[in-house]
Amino acid sequence: MDELPGALGTSASLTLRLGQTVFSIASLLFMCLDVEFFNFTAFCFLVTIMGLVIPWSLTLALVDAYSIFVRRPARQPGIISIIVIGDWVLSFLSLAAGCSTASVTEVLIASGRSFCGGKLCNRYQLSAAMTFLSWFLSLASSLFNLWLLPSL
C-alpha cells in the first residue's frame, strides 16, 4: 500500500499534529492572558475545547513520532476509526468554539469599548483566528485518516 501523506504514522501527520498543538496553545494563551474571559460563556467554551485539543494532538504527535522512528506505522482499523471519530468530534467542537468566540467578540466591538477595552478585543480576535487555524489542520488530518480507513 502506498503511503498517504497526512495519514497516521507519516511525517506529514506529525507536522499537522504539531501545528494543531501550536495553534491551540496560542489560542489558549491569547484567551487566558486576560482574567475577564470567564464572563462570557463562548470564551469559556473555547478554553475548554482548546484544553481538550492540546492533549489529543500531543498524544497523536507522539504516536506519529514513534511510528516514524520505528518505521512501522500503526495501521489497525480499530485504532484509525477511533482517531477519525476523535478528530471529527474535536474538529467540529473547535469550529463551534471559534465561531462563537468570533461572533461574541464582534458583538463586543460593535457595542463600543465599554465591555472590551483596547487590546482586549484584539486578543479575543487573535484567539479565534488561532482556533480556526487549529480547526483547519484538525479537519485535514481527519480527512486523510478517513481516506486511509477503507483501504485497511
C-alpha positions as CSV (number, residue, x, y, z in Angstrom):
1,M,0.0,0.0,0.0
2,D,1.3,3.5,-0.9
3,E,1.9,6.0,1.8
4,L,-0.9,8.5,2.1
5,P,0.6,11.9,3.1
6,G,-1.1,13.1,6.3
7,A,-2.3,9.7,7.4
8,L,-1.3,8.4,10.8
9,G,2.4,7.5,11.1
10,T,3.7,9.8,8.5
11,S,5.9,12.9,8.8
12,A,3.1,15.0,7.3
13,S,0.7,13.8,10.0
14,L,3.3,14.7,12.6
15,T,3.5,18.2,11.1
16,L,-0.3,18.5,11.1
17,R,-0.4,17.4,14.8
18,L,2.3,19.8,15.9
19,G,0.6,22.6,14.0
20,Q,-2.7,21.8,15.8
21,T,-0.9,21.9,19.1
22,V,0.9,25.1,18.4
23,F,-2.2,26.9,17.2
24,S,-4.3,25.5,20.1
25,I,-1.7,26.6,22.7
26,A,-1.6,30.1,21.0
27,S,-5.4,30.3,21.1
28,L,-5.5,29.4,24.8
29,L,-2.7,31.8,25.7
30,F,-4.4,34.7,23.9
31,M,-7.6,34.0,25.7
32,C,-6.2,33.3,29.1
33,L,-3.8,36.2,29.3
34,D,-6.8,38.2,30.4
35,V,-8.7,37.2,33.5
36,E,-12.0,38.6,32.2
37,F,-12.7,35.8,29.7
38,F,-14.8,33.8,32.2
39,N,-17.5,36.5,32.0
40,F,-18.7,35.1,28.6
41,T,-19.8,31.5,28.0
42,A,-18.4,31.4,24.5
43,F,-14.9,32.2,25.8
44,C,-15.1,29.6,28.5
45,F,-16.2,27.1,25.8
46,L,-13.2,28.0,23.7
47,V,-10.8,27.5,26.7
48,T,-12.4,24.1,27.4
49,I,-12.2,22.8,23.8
50,M,-8.6,24.0,23.4
51,G,-7.9,22.3,26.7
52,L,-9.1,19.0,25.1
53,V,-7.4,19.6,21.7
54,I,-3.9,20.1,23.1
55,P,-3.5,16.7,24.8
56,W,-5.3,14.9,21.9
57,S,-2.9,16.5,19.4
58,L,0.2,16.0,21.5
59,T,-0.7,12.3,22.1
60,L,-1.2,11.6,18.4
61,A,2.0,13.6,17.6
62,L,3.9,11.2,19.9
63,V,2.3,8.2,18.2
64,D,3.4,9.7,14.8
65,A,6.9,10.3,16.1
66,Y,7.1,6.8,17.4
67,S,5.8,5.4,14.1
68,I,8.3,7.4,12.1
69,F,11.2,6.4,14.4
70,V,10.5,2.6,14.2
71,R,9.4,3.0,10.5
72,R,6.3,1.0,11.0
73,P,3.0,2.9,11.1
74,A,0.2,1.7,13.3
75,R,-2.5,0.8,10.8
76,Q,-5.1,-1.2,12.7
77,P,-8.7,-0.4,11.5
78,G,-9.9,0.0,15.1
79,I,-7.3,2.5,16.1
80,I,-7.7,4.5,12.9
81,S,-11.5,4.5,13.4
82,I,-11.1,5.9,17.0
83,I,-8.7,8.6,15.7
84,V,-11.0,9.6,12.9
85,I,-14.0,9.8,15.2
86,G,-12.0,11.8,17.8
87,D,-10.7,14.1,15.2
88,W,-14.2,14.7,13.8
89,V,-15.6,15.4,17.2
90,L,-12.8,17.8,18.2
91,S,-12.8,19.4,14.8
92,F,-16.5,20.3,15.0
93,L,-16.2,21.5,18.6
94,S,-13.2,23.6,17.6
95,L,-15.2,25.1,14.7
96,A,-18.1,25.9,17.1
97,A,-15.8,27.4,19.7
98,G,-14.0,29.6,17.1
99,C,-17.3,30.8,15.5
100,S,-18.9,31.6,18.9
101,T,-15.8,33.4,20.1
102,A,-15.5,35.4,16.9
103,S,-19.2,36.3,17.0
104,V,-19.2,37.4,20.6
105,T,-16.1,39.4,20.0
106,E,-17.7,41.2,17.1
107,V,-20.8,42.0,19.2
108,L,-18.5,43.4,21.9
109,I,-16.7,45.5,19.4
110,A,-19.9,46.8,17.9
111,S,-21.3,47.7,21.3
112,G,-18.4,50.0,22.0
113,R,-15.3,49.7,24.0
114,S,-17.2,49.6,27.3
115,F,-17.1,45.8,27.5
116,C,-13.9,45.1,25.7
117,G,-11.3,47.8,26.2
118,G,-8.3,48.4,23.9
119,K,-6.2,45.4,23.2
120,L,-8.6,43.0,24.9
121,C,-10.8,42.6,21.9
122,N,-7.8,42.2,19.6
123,R,-6.6,39.3,21.8
124,Y,-10.0,37.7,21.6
125,Q,-9.9,38.0,17.8
126,L,-6.4,36.5,17.7
127,S,-7.6,33.6,19.9
128,A,-10.5,33.0,17.5
129,A,-8.1,33.1,14.5
130,M,-5.7,30.6,16.1
131,T,-8.7,28.3,16.8
132,F,-9.7,28.4,13.1
133,L,-6.2,27.5,12.1
134,S,-6.2,24.6,14.5
135,W,-9.6,23.5,13.2
136,F,-8.3,23.6,9.7
137,L,-5.4,21.3,10.5
138,S,-7.5,19.0,12.5
139,L,-10.0,18.7,9.7
140,A,-7.2,18.0,7.2
141,S,-5.8,15.3,9.4
142,S,-9.2,13.7,9.9
143,L,-9.9,13.6,6.2
144,F,-6.5,12.0,5.5
145,N,-7.2,9.3,8.1
146,L,-10.7,8.8,6.8
147,W,-9.3,8.3,3.3
148,L,-6.9,5.7,4.7
149,L,-9.6,3.8,6.6
150,P,-11.3,1.9,3.7
151,S,-8.0,0.6,2.4
152,L,-7.2,-1.2,5.7
